[in-house]
Every structure is written in C-alpha cells, then in structure tokens.
Amino acid sequence: MKRTEISTLGEFGLIKVLTEKTKHFHPQTIRGVGDDASVWDMGEKYLVCSTDLLVEGIHFDLTYMPLKHLGYKTIAVNISDIAAMNARPTQVLVSLAVSNRFSVEALQEIYEGIHTACQNYKVDLVGGDTTASRSGLFISVVALGEAEKEKITYRSTARKGDIICVTGDLGAAYMGLQILEREKQVFLANPQMQPQLEGRDYVVRRQLRPEARTDIIYELADLGVTPTAMIDISDGLASEVLHLCKQSGLGAMIYEDKLPIAQETYDTAINDFNISPITAALNGGEDYELLFSIRQEDYEKIKLHPEISTIGYFTEPEKDIHLVLRSGSLVKIQAQGWQHFQEKK
C-alpha cells in the first residue's frame, strides 16, 4: 500500500486531503472547514465555533512558559479565531490530557490563567474534559461566538482595490521566542546563569501572553466599518496574506515601509540576532493581530486609529503577491512562517 509522508503535504495539504469528501447534512451549516471558524445559522444571528489543540513540546515549552500564562494563552489564541470572523466571543470549553508529573496545584495554576482570560474577554467557561496522558500536557479549547448575519467576515470575500490593514505591530512574538530559546540554551549549559531579559519585556510578553484583538471588532462596529475579509496572524503575515489572496482569488501589494514594527522588536532583531525586522514581521507568527481589508470609502473612518495600519491593497490575481521595498523594487511574497509537520533539517 502506498505510504505518503505527512511532511510532504504540510498542515493545509493534510487538511485538504482529510476533508475533501466532507458533506454537510444540515442547512444550518453555513461554513465549515477553510476559515478561522465554522458558521452555523441559529436564526437571528450566526453562531461561530473554532477549536485549537496545544501540545507540549510543539506549541509551548514549560522550561520558560509559566503555567498561568499558558492557561491565558490557550484562551486568547482561540478567541482570536472568533474575532477573525468579525464575531464576538461568548463561551469556551477546555479539555486537558495530563501526565502524572503534573500536580493538582499545577493544573490549578493553568486554570487561574484560563479564568483571568475568561474575565478579560467576558466569555463563559461552560465545560470540557480531562483525561490521562502518557507523555506531556495537551490542551484543547473550543470557542464559541456570535455575529450579525450581515457582518460576518470570511477569508474569501475581499475585492480588487480593497485596502489591506493590520492591527497592532508585527514580529514581536517571534523575537520574544528567540530570546526565550536563547536563554533556555544558556540555562541548560549553566543552571547558575540568570536569564538576560532586561529591555526585552515587550517581545517576551507578546510570546508568553498574547492578546486577542476583540477590542478592534467592537471599535470597527462603532466606526461603522465591516471588513471585507479577515484572518488572524498566527503563522506570520506572509502566510496570512497568501491565504486571503488564494481564497479571494486576488493578488496583493504590501509595502515594506508600512509594516508596523515596535522599536523593541526592531532592536532585538538587529542587535541580538542580526536578522531583518521585516523577516520577523513577515514570517514570525504568533502575533495574533488581525489582518483585514476594507472598502476604499471606509479609509477615512479608520485612518487616524492608533492601532490600525494600512499596509497595501488587493490587485488582480495575475499581478501575484508582492512586497514593495523602500527602493521601489518588488519581491514576491512567499510563506515561510510556522508550518506543522515539516521535517526538521
């Protein structure tokens, strides 16, 4: 029997293979696989649902990840998917698989972070499951939310000429991860050494305790702006731009000098690791900012918003997807961010 290695497909190739025969049997199912969340028709509004599985050693390292921060992050990254549908989060369910190396007190710390996140995002923890694990810690979260039918936003509904926007700043979480991994190696070599995190608080926090941008969803509604397409930035800006372009059937122009990069991210990239801050912004991932597009006529409504940057626009598909450098030359954008199942060299 033919054997295909998962690494040859990657995460999205695998999802396509596994779900290509999926059929929907209920008219309430509006959108299934292929977006940040599924969408169900519940009458007056749409119900949106998303799930994420976080695995020790793959998604988090307990060498430097505090358990409270881990609990908070598991909720935030799922709430981010709800926000990416222009929906408002309402409930979460949390399931754990734990090995016997974890005490009750350790699990209580995780749940302290979970409860803090639920309080911050005003979502209800309504259930879940617990079971044993032979190795490590696994956390699965299901997040639910609701959206007005005329304001639900997909990845596939951008249009030529729409302005591409991003919230916050980019690349910080990636640089925070580099700092933490560096200090971990120093600790393993000499446990007496203290971590050197001074002046890097912001990037480390962005990695350990990201925030879902639900604030932007409420503020866009107040401004009377409904995004034409949207996705959250979990795998890097380049990867997410490619998703929007592919699913909307468009090309894009992204401007290097418009990418929002915090000064600490810039300094960490240049001074600590001698890498380009633009590389961190494009390919880092785990920023959990929102990448979205708006109609040109909505630009005046958001142009002064301190947390929204306009970084480009959608074009005809034949123009492909390019980064416009400060020099004016074009570089084709390719996704090089986090890819599950990829073989390590």
N, C-alpha and C positions, 0 to 999 in steps of 0.2 A: 504494500500500500504506500502511495506517495506520502512523503513527510515534508511539510513546509515549515520552516523555522519562523516563529513569531517575529523575530528580529528583522526578517526580510519585509514584513508588512508595516511595522510600526503601529502605534496606537490606533490611528484613524483608519488605516488599512484593515486592521483586525476588526474594528467595529463594523466597517462596511461588510466584510465577509460574514460576520456573525449575524448581522441584522438584515441582510439583503432579501431574505424570504419572509420578513416580518409583515403580518397582515393585521389591520385594525378591524375589530368586530363591532365596535360601538360608535355610534355617531357623535357621542360626547368627546371622543378623542380628536382634538383639533390638530395637534402637532406632537410627534413622537421623537424618535432619535434624530439628532442632527443640529440641535440648538442647545443653548445653555440650560434649558429646562423644557420639560414636556408641558403641553397646554391642554386643559380639559374645559369643556363648556358646562358651567354649573348654573346656567340660567341668566341672571342679570350680569354676571361677571365671569371672567375666566379664572380657573384655578391653575396655578403653575407649580410644578414639582421637579426637584432636582436631587441628585444623590452623589455623594463622593465617598471614596474609601481611602483612608490614610493609613499607610503601612510603615511600621518602624523599620528603619534602615533604608527605606526608599523615599518616603516623604518627610521624615523627621529623624533627627539624631538626638537621643536623650543624653548624650555627652554634654550638650550645650543647650538643649531645649528644656526650659523649666516646665514642669507638668501643668502649672496654671496657665502658662502661655499656650501650651499645646491644646488645652481644652478650649481656650478662647479662639485660637486659630481655626480649629475644626468647625466651629460655628460660623466664623467670619467668611471662610472661603466658600461655604455653601450658600450663605446669604448673598454673597457676591453674584452667584449664578441667578438668583431670583431678581436682583437689581438689574442684571443684564437683559432681562426681558421687559424692563420698564414696569416691573411689578413690585408690590410691597410685601415683604415677608410677614408671615403670621405664625407659623408653627414649625417646630423641628422635632425629629425623633433621632435618638442617639443609640447606637449599638456598639458594644465592646467585646473583643476577644482578648483575653489576658492570660499570660503565663503565671506560674506560681512565684515568680520572682517579684511580682507586684503585691504590695500590701494593701489593706483596706484604706489606710491613710493616704497612700499614693493615688489611689483611684479617687478619693475624696478631693485631693488637690486638683486633679483633672476636672472634676465636676464643679469645683469652685470657679475655674476659668470658664466653663460652659455656662454656669449661672450668671456670671458677670456679663458675658456676651449677650445672653438672652435678655438681660436687663437693659443693656445699651441699645439693642436693636428692637426692643419691645416685641419679642417673639415668645411664644409659649412652648416649653418643653413638655411634650404630650405622650412620650413613650419611647420604646426602643427594645433592646435585647442585650443579654450578657451571656457569654459562653467562655469555655476554656480554650487556651491556645497552647500548642506545644512549643512555640517559639515566638517570643516578642509580643508586641501590642498592635492591635488592629482597631481602628475606629471608623465606623460608618455612620454618616449623617444623612438623613432625608430632610430636605427643607421644603416647606410649602409657602405659597403666597397667593395674592390675588391681584388681578389687573382689570381695568376697564377695557371692554372689548375693542373700543376704537383706539386705545392707546398701547395695546400690546405691541412689542417690538421684537422682530426676528433678525437673524443674520442675513436673510436673503432679500431684504426689501429696500436696499439702497438704490439710488438712481444716479445716472450720469449728472455731474455737476454738483452733487451734494457735497457739503463741506465736512471734512473729517476732523473730529475733535477728540481730545483725550483729557481725562481728569487728572489732577494732582501732578506728580512727577514720576519719571521712569528710571529704572535701573538701580534704585536704592536697595531693594530686597536682594538682588543678585550680589551687589557689593557687600551687603551685610553677611551673606552666606560665605563669601570669600574670606572675610575677616574671621568669622567663626571657625571655618575649616582650618585656617592658618593657625589660629590659637589652639585648636584641638591638637594639631600635629606637634606644636611646641610643648603642650602639656604631656602628650604621650612620650615625648623624648625626655622630659624632665618635669615630673609632677610637682616639683617645688616652685616652678615658674608661675607667676601671676599673669592672667590674661591682659594683654595690652589693648584696651578698648577705648582709651581716652580720646575724645574728639571724634569718635565713630558711633556715638549713641544713636543717632538718627537712622543710619543704614542698618545697624544691628536690630533696632526695634522694628523696622519695616520687614525684616526677615522673620523675627520671632513672633511678632504680634501685629499682623496686617489688619487693616480695617476695610470692610466692605463699604462701597460708596453709596449707601442708601440715601445719604443726605442730598446727593445730586438728583436722585429720582424725584424727591419731594420738591427741590428747588426748580427743576425743569418744569414740573407741573405748575408751580406758582408763576413761572415766566410765560406759560402758555406755549411751551415747546415740547413737541413729541418727536423723539429721534426717529429717523427713517430706517436705521439699522443699528444694532448694538451687540457688543460682546465684552466680556471682562478679560483683563490681561493676566492670564495665568501662565501662559507658555512663552511670553515675550511679544513685544509689539509687532515684530515682523510676521510671526506666525498668525497673530490675530488679524492683521490687515489682509493676509492671504486668505484666511477663512471668509472674511466679509466679501472680498473680491470674487472668490470662487463661487460662493453661494448666491451672490447677487449678479454674477455674470458681468463683472466690470473690471477695469484697470484702475490704477491709482497713482497719484503723485504725492509723495511725502517729502517735506522739506526739512533738511538737516538742522537748519538754524531755528526751526520752530519747535523742535523736540524739547519738552520741559525736563530739565535735569537739575536736581538740587546741588548746591555748592559742595556739600559734604560728599555726595555721590561722585562728583567730578574730581574732588581732591583725593578720595580713596582710590578711584580707578587709576589716576595718573601717578600719585605719589607712593601708594602702597603696592600696586600691582603692575604698573606701566602698561595698562591697557586703555583702549579708547573708551571714553564715557558713552560714545554713540553705540559702540558694540554692546555695552551693558544695557543701554536703553532699548535697543532693538531685539536683543536675543536673551536677556537675562531671565525674565519670567518672575512670577510670584508677586508682582506689584499689586494685583487685584484692583487696579484702576479700571475705569470704564472707557472703552473705545467706541465712539458712536458717530453717526453722521446726522446732519441737519439740512433742511432746505436752505437755500441761499437767502430767502426772505426772512429767515429766523436769525440770521447772523447778528443783527442789531440788538436782539434781545439778550444775547449771551456774550457779546464782545468784551464787556467790562467785568465779567465774572472772574474772580481771582483764582478759582480752582478749575477753570476750563481753558485749554489751549487749542487753537485751531492749527492743525499741522499739515493739512493738504486737502485734496479733493478727489472725487471719483471721476474716472475718464472712461472712454470707450474701451472695451476689453482688448482690442488689438494693440492698444498702447502699452499693455502689460502693467507691471507694478514696479515703480522706480523710486529711489531716493534721490532727491535733488541736492547735491552737495553745495556747500557755500560758494564753491568756484563756478557753479552753474552746470557742471557735468552731471550725467545721470549714471546711477548704479542700480542694476536690477536687484530688487529685494528678494532674498531667499530666507526661508525659516531655518534658523539654526539653534533655536531655543531647546527647552527640555523636551525630550522625546522618550516616552516609555518604551520598554522592550528593546531599545537599541543596544547592540552589542558593544561592550567596552573594549577599546583598543589597548 
